[in-house]
């Protein structure tokens, strides 16, 4: 599949590749002699078009480390049949490898400041996007939908009381649909979508949507070690300085709770009790900080 698809592009040789994501879209990591690439397949043309437009926008502003490959017809998007019609793009990127944890105090300011630049450029040029394809990050898909998935876990009964309490506390928190900061955001700013090299690069724009930037900032915040308080403190302070509001700290803890809830909902029904307990404790801890 990959070899045949890459023939459409000005691309020189695959040494090895691996599937790194299969739901909802197929994403492959490719390596040749010198560089690393991502090959992405979408089943929605408008979503891949948004992705291409965003990457081209950031390349033109020289704040992104991705390069889009054009096919032989001088287009970025190539249809490909693999049991269904998919739309594929090839991205080239450079990043550092190794075991170093980049989500530490040393890089916290760079991550957040790069994100604010990303945010400003994205919203300044939002007219390039197909708005109909943007996700609405509201109470329904950030709280109610994940909770509904978790409640279907076969062994969730023993956690039912705690889960109901968490649900009540989350739904009573009113910031989510009334945020002063709602705008177009990345929507999935986890560790795998933040690359470190000559500069910080964000990838994977299929979850671009409208919501609070604090959802993204929280994702970056919880990627650090839970005990790395200096990293978290730096994220909070940079956010307060940017938005000019001290209530940001409380809201960030609230979005931490939501991100942990979403992460738990992505697990399998066979997820161990110990893991469920760990996530519920993290959610409760962050709700307590947000409510204080």
TIDO-376091 format. One record per atom (N, C-alpha, C, O, CB): x, y, z. Coordinates in pm, whole numbers, plus 50000, padded with zeros to 5 digits. Each point is the difference from the previous one (the first is absolute). Glycine has a CB too. Layout:
// TIDO-376091
XYZ
...
END
This chain:
// TIDO-376091
500834987950000
499175012150000
500865012650000
499835008749915
498374978850207
502735013449973
500835011950013
500905001849878
500105011049946
499854986550302
500694991749707
500925001049887
499275004949875
500505008849929
500894972750168
497445012949877
499235003949882
499545014550010
500025007449902
499254968950070
500305027650147
499525013750018
501125010149977
499785010349936
498514981350227
502905005649889
501105009749992
500545001849858
500745009549973
499854984350260
499054997149678
500415001649860
499395012649939
500515005249900
499694970050080
498725029650080
499355012149949
500775012750035
499705010749949
498134977550071
503185010550069
500685011850050
501484999849962
500584989649968
497785011550222
502225010449815
501445001349975
500724996150128
500445008550077
499225010149750
500464968450193
500434994850129
501024989049975
499814991749911
497975013950197
503304994249971
501124991049968
500214989050104
500835001250090
500225017849792
498184970550104
500354987750069
499564998350143
500215008950083
501624991449771
497564988350177
499574996650135
500924989350056
500234989749936
497385016250009
502924996550174
500774989650068
499074991850090
500004987749995
502095026949999
497124992350086
499044992950084
498855009350033
500135012249995
501704973250102
497045008549938
498855008050040
499214992550106
500094987850013
499825023049760
499304996750302
499144993950102
498705007750009
499965012249986
502054979750142
496935000849897
498695006150020
499955005350143
500154992350095
498744992249735
500905028650186
500005005750135
498605004250045
499805003350116
502535004549844
496714991949948
498625003150036
499094994249895
500305000849881
500395020350239
498204972949922
499094994049903
498565004550016
499144996249920
502374984550074
498205027350108
498635004150024
499965014550047
500645003450099
498734972949957
499885032549874
499154997149883
500775000149868
499504994849900
498605015150225
503114995949873
500775000849876
501254991450010
500484997050110
498655026349850
501384972749924
501244992249997
501195009549997
500065009049916
498774972049963
502125017050212
501205008250002
501224990950009
500104991750090
498655027550021
502174982449796
501224992049996
501215008950026
500065011549955
498864972349883
502055010850234
501305006450017
500974993149904
500174987850005
499355018250240
501115001949669
500884994749896
501435004650025
500225011450042
497884988449793
502854991550139
501415004050011
500744995849874
499864988749952
500065009150300
500885011749693
500944996149896
501405003150049
500205001250121
498105003249695
502684997150096
501395001450042
500265012350086
500854999750089
499774988449705
498655022650181
500365012750062
498925006150089
500315007150095
501134996649710
497294993650165
498945007750062
498854991250047
499914988149968
500725031149890
498494987250219
498774993650044
498815006849934
500015012149975
501064981550245
497914998449752
498815005149934
498764994550070
500044989850070
501205011949710
497675005350199
498694994950041
499164998849874
499955009249918
500215001450314
499174978249752
499014998549894
498634998450068
499804991150083
501904998049755
497385019750125
498675000050063
498934997249895
500045005349889
500765011050286
498254975249862
498864997049915
498725004150071
499754995850114
501504985149776
497935027150044
498725004650055
498864994049918
500174997049882
500905024650199
497784976749982
498824996049924
499065011849977
498904998449947
501294978650148
500255034949945
499205012149985
500835010549926
501005004850052
497694990050160
500885008749668
500785009049917
500155013850063
501085005949993
498134981749808
499745017650260
500065013350060
500985000650116
500645010350022
497004993449909
502484985450144
500954999850112
501445000249951
500845007050056
497484980550080
501955004849760
501385000049949
500305013449934
501145004750003
498774970349962
499085031349975
500205013149940
500335010450107
500875008449980
497544985549834
500895005550299
500345008950112
501434997950046
500725009650027
496894990250045
502814987549937
501354996950045
501055006049904
500985006050044
498164972850063
500635019549764
500935005349900
500065015250008
501085005849993
498444974649858
499355026050163
499965014650006
500745005250124
500725010049992
497094989849885
502024993450236
500665004450123
501514998549989
500755009050037
497224984650095
502484994949816
501454997849987
500615010149904
501085005450028
498594970150018
499675027149842
500515010049906
500035013950063
500925007849975
498204978649835
499875016650271
499965013050068
501215001750091
500665010449996
496844989449995
502794990150090
501105001350095
501364999449932
500975005950048
497584983850125
501535003249716
501255000449924
500265013949945
501135004850002
498574971149938
499255030650011
500165013549945
500405010050108
500665009949972
497664984649850
501255002750303
500355008850111
501314995850067
500475006350095
497104998149941
503014984749913
501284994850049
499994996950150
500965002750072
500155010549749
497774981150225
499944996150142
499694985150014
499664995450108
499595027749952
500874969549832
499704985850008
501094991949930
500575004649902
496975000450106
502754983150043
501064991949944
499534988849911
500704990049983
500585015550214
497514995849745
499474989749912
500115004349855
499875011949968
498574980750213
501804997949731
500035002649857
499024990449931
500064987950021
502375020149990
496684997649908
499054991749927
500584996149865
500545008349927
497545003150188
501824975849852
500474995349870
498865000749899
498874996250030
502824988750082
498625019949767
499035000349892
500144987449914
501094994649984
498945030750014
498834970149948
500074988349914
500325004249857
500245011849974
498114976150173
501675002649763
500445002749863
499045009349926
500365005749897
500734971950100
497705024150055
499045009349941
500065013750066
499135008449981
499394972349963
502545021450135
500225012750068
498905003050103
499625011550021
501554996849773
498354981250270
498995001550105
500504993350127
500824990949995
497325009749834
501375004150285
500424994350128
499194987750038
500514991050067
500185031850005
498064976849887
499084989550044
499834989749888
499715003649886
499085012750266
501384971149881
499864989349901
498994989650048
500184994250107
502205009549818
496544993949998
499054989450036
500684986349994
500874997749916
497225016349996
501514977250177
500584986650002
498934990350044
499295002550098
503025006649953
497564979849879
498984990050033
500624988950082
500964993549957
497765011949832
500744992350329
500494989450088
498794994250074
499885001250122
502445009949905
496804982649897
498754995250056
498955011150009
498814997250008
502484985750120
499175029449870
499165012050001
500815011149938
501224999049989
497494993750219
500645017749751
500715011449942
500635008150112
499325004750091
499104996149712
502905000950189
500735008050097
500715011349926
500224999449879
500094980650275
500055030349920
500755011249945
501315001150078
499995001750122
497875010549807
503264987050000
501294999350067
500875012149976
499955006149894
499914969650086
500955027650121
501005010549988
501314994750060
500004991250085
498235027249926
502894987349943
501324996350052
500635012350063
500085010649937
500204971349887
500185016650300
500625010950075
501424996450036
500274988850044
497495018150047
503155002449890
501394998050041
500265008350125
499565011550008
501174984249753
499964998650336
500335007850120
501324995250059
500434988749977
497145015050068
503065005150031
501244996950070
499785002050148
499425010150041
501974996649760
499044984150279
499895001750143
501094991950070
500574990849942
496945013150038
502754999750143
501034993150076
499454987050056
498844999150038
502245022850019
499784967949946
499614987250058
500774997650128
500985006850031
498494984249740
500094999350302
500694996550123
499034998750115
498785001249981
503255010449937
498494985950200
499154997650116
499745012550083
499294999550100
501594977649903
499695034049954
499835012250077
498535003950006
499294999649900
503015007950033
497254996350185
498635004850017
499995015049974
500505007850082
498964973850087
499975022449719
499975014249964
498945007750078
500015012350000
500814981549773
498274999050293
498935006850072
500465002750143
499534993950096
498704995049758
502715020550156
500575003450129
500065015250014
499625007449909
501724971150094
499155026050111
500045014350029
500785007849894
499645011249965
500194983450278
501234999349707
500885006749903
499255004049873
500285010549942
501644976550149
497145004749866
499305002449873
498595005450016
499345003049900
502024978950006
498165019450218
498605004050022
499665013249933
498985001049931
501094986750285
500765022449804
499735013349943
499984999449848
499155006349936
501915004450263
499884981849742
500064999049854
498744993449945
499465004449899
503044994450113
497044990650054
498794993049954
498815009549999
499295001049901
501604977350191
498905028750019
498835008550012
500105012349911
499015003849937
500704988250297
501455014349759
500145011749914
499854996349852
499455007749921
502055002650251
499004978049792
499814995449862
498524997649974
499495002949892
502804986550107
497025005350101
498564997649984
499245013249981
499095000749918
501124978550224
500155031149934
499315012849987
500225006049861
499095006049943
501174997850305
500944994649698
500265004549863
499134992349902
499385005849911
502995000350152
497614980749955
499154991249918
498555004750005
499345000849897
502224979950147
497965022250076
498615003950021
499685013149928
498975001149933
501064987250289
500845021449792
499775013149939
499974999249848
499135005949936
501985004850261
499834981849744
500044998649854
498784992449951
499385003949901
503134996650103
497134988750064
498864991849960
498715008149999
499224999149906
501934980850189
498625027950010
498765007650009
500005012349909
498945004449956
500824987550277
501415013549740
500095011349908
499644995749857
499495008049921
502295002350224
498474976949823
499764995049863
498924989250000
500034990949916
502365014450023
496664995450153
498984989550011
499114998949876
499324989949982
500725013850262
499985006749672
499184999749878
500464989349901
499274996749907
500295027650125
501654970349987
500494989649908
499394986450031
500114990849919
502025021850057
497224986050140
499494987050045
498554998049958
499245009549984
502344991350209
498074986549791
498614996349979
499344999150137
500164990150071
500364997349713
498745023150254
499465001050135
499034988750031
499884995950116
500395028749872
499054970249911
499024989350022
500654987350053
499344991650061
499285018049756
502694988950160
500704988050044
500665001750137
500654990750048
499725003849713
499495017050302
500645002450128
499184994250115
498785001550004
502265019349903
499654972650185
499354994250118
499645011250097
500755009750016
500544968649956
497555020450091
499605009350106
500384993750134
499404990150042
498675019549817
502934996050208
500444994450127
499145005850113
500375009850065
502014987449847
496484996450108
499055004550100
499774989150104
500674989749999
498235025349831
500164987550257
499734990750111
499654986049950
500374990050062
498855029350075
500074980149751
499544987149950
501164990949961
500074988650044
497865022449877
502994994149995
501074990949953
501234999950087
500914992049976
498255011749799
500915005050327
501144999750091
499694992950132
500904994850065
499885026349833
497964978550140
499634993850128
499004988749980
500264988650039
500155033250076
498464981349824
498914990149993
500354988149911
499694988650035
498705029950002
502254984149850
500364989049910
501054990650062
499804987949997
499685027049809
501644990350252
500954991150067
499374992350117
500284988250018
501535027549916
497354991050144
499354993250113
499124988549951
499974989350060
500075032250070
499264980849759
499144989749944
500814987749959
499564988750021
498865029149899
502774984450023
500874988849961
500524992550122
500034987750002
500645024849791
499734994950309
500544993850121
498954991550069
500304989250052
501295030049975
497184985649975
498914992850068
499674986849933
499294991750057
499805030150015
501414976149807
499784987449929
501074989650032
499884988449960
499005024449859
502164991350254
501034990350041
499334989350085
499205003050089
502645014649904
498504969949980
499284988850062
500154999550151
499124994650068
501224992949722
500725018050266
500254998950144
499985013650068
500665001950103
500704977649854
497885030049986
500005013550055
499105001350121
500075010050071
500414998549701
498674981650254
499025000650109
500655003350134
499445007850077
499174975749800
502535010950150
500655002250130
500495014350016
500315004450111
500374971849890
499395031249887
500435014150005
498835009549978
500195012149985
502064981049932
496545001450082
498835007849960
499775012250090
499715010949950
499294968149962
501115019350216
499755011050094
500995011549977
499615011649994
499494972050174
502175012949821
501045010249980
499825006849864
500185012149987
501404974950159
498065005049753
499835005449865
498815009749995
500075010349933
500924968649971
497945017850166
498835008950005
500335013250069
499525010649960
498994969350043
502315019350099
500415012250071
500875008749909
499835012249996
500084975550224
501015005949708
500855007449906
499165006549891
500225011549964
501684972750083
497145008349902
499115005349895
499275012550049
499925010049927
499794966949980
499785022750212
499275011350055
500905012250014
499615011249967
498884973050155
502735013649927
500945011250019
500435005949866
500135012249988
500674977250225
499445002149688
500395004849868
498885008249935
500255010749945
501244969350031
497295015050031
498885006749935
499585012850072
499385008749940
499864969249979
501125023250209
499695012250075
500985011349971
499765011650033
499244974150144
502125010649761
501035009949971
499635006949870
499904993449896
501894993050226
498005026649880
499345007049889
500955006149897
499535005849902
498664998750256
503114994549861
500905006949909
499954994549858
500225007349903
501244997350292
498264982649792
500254993349873
499235005649881
500575001349891
499884978850241
498285023149886
499235005349888
499895015250004
499325005949916
499404972850080
501945027550099
499935014550012
501395006250013
500185010450063
497574987350045
503214995849831
501385004850013
500185013549932
499505002349890
501304973950119
499915032650059
500335013149940
501004998449886
500245009449924
499325001750298
501044977149768
501124998349908
499684990949881
500924996349927
500595007450267
497234992749785
499664990449894
500465005049863
499735011349961
498314981250173
502664998849794
500515003149867
500394986949933
499704989350053
501135033750020
499824977649812
500454987849933
501254994850071
500955007550023
498085000249755
500964979550257
501114993850074
500454987149930
499344995149909
499785014950306
502014984849829
500544987649943
499094988150031
499644992549909
502685016750114
497314989150102
499054989750039
500584986650041
499284991650055
499225019649794
502794986650126
500604987050034
501495001650024
500824993249938
497444994849924
502105021050228
501405003950018
500704991050102
500525004950100
498885018849842
500624963350032
500694990850089
501454998449958
500445005849900
497414982150144
502895004350032
501454998449980
500374995949858
500995004849945
499184989250294
499054997149701
500324995249866
499835010349891
500484998149888
498844979950190
499995033049953
499755010449900
500855012550021
499775010349937
497934980950043
503305007950110
500945011050022
501404994549978
500484991650076
497975020050091
502214993149727
501324994949964
501075010250032
499795012149985
499194974149834
502175009050226
501115008750037
501164997949904
500434988749976
498865010650265
501205011649704
501154999649910
500665013550003
500285005450108
498654977349744
501335023150030
500545013549997
499025009950060
500395010150057
500934984149739
497405002750190
498955007650066
498904990250037
500034988449959
500525033049912
498494983150206
498864991550037
499024999749884
499685010449942
500614995150304
499234982749722
499054998349890
498764992950051
500104989850068
501785009549764
496955006150135
498744993250028
499554992749874
500165005049889
499205012550285
500104970649844
499504992249887
498584995250030
499485001950110
502874990849830
497035001149959
498714993250013
498885009950031
499635002050115
501574977549965
498255026549815
498995010450015
498594995149970
499105008149974
502645008349966
498054970650064
498684994949965
498945003150106
498804999349972
502334982749900
499305021450251
499055003050106
499875014950027
499505004150104
501044974049996
499925030149804
499825014550012
498535002950028
499114994249936
502835010349906
497805004550253
498605003150033
499895013150074
500975007450014
498544968449996
499305027150036
499725012450072
499804996850148
499134992050036
499825018449756
501854996050292
499914997650143
500995008950074
500535009549944
498744966950014
500965020450167
500955007750080
501424995149975
500244987950001
497995016050173
502735005249803
501414996149987
500504992650124
500994992749994
499385027049857
498954982150261
500444993350123
499894984849989
500684992850072
498605027250058
499874975149778
499944985649976
501334995149945
500524989750044
497005011849912
503055005949948
501324996549944
501115001950102
500864991350016
498325015249758
500805004850295
501065003050097
500024989550111
501064995950046
498725028749902
499044971250094
499904989550101
500634987049950
500694993250075
497215017450013
501864986149784
500594987849943
501525000450011
500634990150038
497435007749804
502525013850124
501465001450011
500434999650146
501074994950032
498975018549756
499134992050299
500335000750143
500084986150064
500924997350078
497965025049932
500174969049957
499974986950064
500944989949934
500144988850048
497505015850017
503014999549824
500994991149939
501274999150085
500744990349992
498345015449783
501165004550307
501154999650089
499764990550116
498864996350029
501705027149907
500494972750129
499894991750119
499095006750102
500165011950029
502154978649931
496745002150095
499055005750095
500675006450121
499425008450068
498944974749857
502885012750102
500725005450115
500955011449961
500695005750085
499154971750022
500175026049762
500865010849954
499245013250017
499485005649904
501724979149930
498755020050290
499195011750030
500565012749935
499235009249970
500114980050245
501965011549763
500585011949936
499565001049855
499745011049950
502254987750204
497914990049778
499504999749862
498555005049997
499665008649918
501874972150027
497635013950143
498605003950004
499855014850037
499185007149943
500204969450118
501415027950036
499945013950044
500365009549885
499405010649986
501174982250248
500425003349687
500425008249886
498885000949896
499735010749947
502664982650093
496944995549932
498884999949907
498905009450049
499455007849923
501094968450010
499155023050196
498945008350059
500375014849991
499175008249959
500214973050197
501845022249882
500425014150001
500025005949859
499585011449981
501794984050224
499114997049698
500015004949861
498575002549951
499745009649928
502424977850028
496935003950085
498605001449958
499345012050066
499265007449935
500624967950033
500385026850161
499465011650071
500515012949936
499235009449980
500634977350235
501425013749754
500605012049939
499375002849863
499755011649965
502404983850156
497594994149804
499465001849865
498555004950004
499635009449930
501914972749987
497655011250164
498575003450003
499675011250097
498915005849994
500624970849946
501415026650150
499795011050092
498924997650103
499305009250040
501465005449782
499104972850220
498964996750097
500494989250094
500504989649956
497725016649878
501644996250296
500464990150098
499064988050009
500384989750055
500695028950073
497714982849819
499074988550006
500444988749906
499464989050003
498665026950054
502894987349858
500524990049908
500494987650073
499794988849952
500855029649891
500004983350272
500534988550073
498894990350036
500144987949982
501715026350109
497044990949961
498884991350036
499444992949877
499714988150004
499745027150188
500404992449699
499444994049879
500924989249943
499524989849948
499315031750004
502484980650058
500934990049949
499864986750075
500034989449939
501555029049998
498264982350194
499814987650077
498694993149960
499934987749996
501385022250195
497694998149779
498734994449955
500194992949866
499494988949981
499255029350140
501984987949787
500244993649871
500944988150014
499924990649921
499735031449965
501234978150213
500794988050030
499084988350030
500194989049948
501695025250141
497124988449997
499044989450035
499304994849875
499804987949986
499875022650240
499954998549684
499324996049875
500934991649913
499574989949944
499025030850065
502674983549979
500934992549916
500274986050054
500154990549924
500905031150009
499014977250199
500154986650059
498754991649976
500094987949978
501455021550197
497304997049830
498744992949972
499984994949856
499634988549975
499175025950195
501604994149737
500044996149859
500994988749978
499714990449928
499675033050005
501794977550131
501024989549987
499464986650052
500244989649938
501585027650087
497474983150086
499424987850056
498964994149905
499914987949984
500505020750248
498795000149705
498934995249912
500554993349874
499284992549934
499275025850152
502724984449881
500604994049882
500564986150028
500494993349909
500055029550010
499384972950206
500484986750036
499044989249954
498915002949950
502255006950245
499264977949823
499164988549964
499124996250119
500255004150113
501494987749724
497235000250135
499134995550109
500744991250099
499594998650115
498485002649729
503044992950111
500784991350087
501055007650080
500854993950064
498774987749773
500325031650161
500975008150073
500014996050147
498934998650059
500755020449779
501504979050223
500074995150139
499385009750100
499995012249978
502094975549960
497405006850171
499435008450106
501015010050054
499645011450031
498844969850029
502775014649950
501045008950055
500185012449914
500245010950051
500924969250047
498715018349770
500155011349908
498795009350013
500165012250002
501204973649839
497455008550168
498795008250020
500125008050128
499705011950003
498924971249873
501825010350231
500165006850130
500995011549990
499785010850054
499704967750064
501625019049812
501045010349984
499445012249928
500235011350043
501544970949953
497515015749896
499435011149924
498955007550080
499955012349996
500504975249794
498715005450281
498965006650080
500615008450111
499485010750033
498964970549916
502675014250108
500705007850102
500605012849940
499935010750061
500594968150064
500065019949756
500555011749931
498905010249969
500205012050015
501614973549887
497045009550054
498875008949969
499545007150127
499795012250000
499504972749811
500555007550295
499545006050127
501005010250054
499615010650048
499174968350003
502505017849939
501045009050050
499985013349925
500115010750062
501294969449998
498455019449808
499995012349921
498705007750018
500015012349994
501514976749841
497385004250186
498745007050029
500115007350133
499525011350014
499194971549855
501915010850227
500165006450132
500845012749989
499675010250061
500164967250050
501255022049810
500845011849980
499245011049925
500165011850028
501864973549970
497155010549906
499235009749922
498905006650080
499615011349972
500914975449829
498985006250299
498895005350080
500485008350119
499225007150064
499434973149866
502635018750098
500515006950121
500275014749974
500435007250090
500594971449985
END
